Amino acid sequence: MPKHTIRNGRPDDLATLRDIEISAGAVFADYGMSASAEDELVSIEAFARYVEDQRLCVAVDESDDSAAYIMVDLIDGRACA
């Protein structure tokens, strides 16, 4: 099983993030959660703002290829995903 680490997202991750989002949507659809799968995709511009604000982290494998991500918002001063 590949080993993953977490790091801040970078501009060069942006295209891969969209692919990850689409793949995740397919998994939701497979489990009868098609409403989640049909949600509007996050725009590349939105991903870029999260990266710029250091509020997006990616899980990467040993080759630094992105496998997952999380976007973080602040609500009442607390981090929420």
URLINMO-V629918 format. One line per field, one symbol per residue. burial: + if it has 9 or more other C-alpha atoms within 8 Angstrom, else -. A space follows every 10 residues. Layout:
# URLINMO-V629918
burial = ???
This chain:
# URLINMO-V629918
burial = -------++- --++--++-+ ++-++++++- --++-++--- ---+--++-+ +--+++++++ ++---++++- ++-------- -
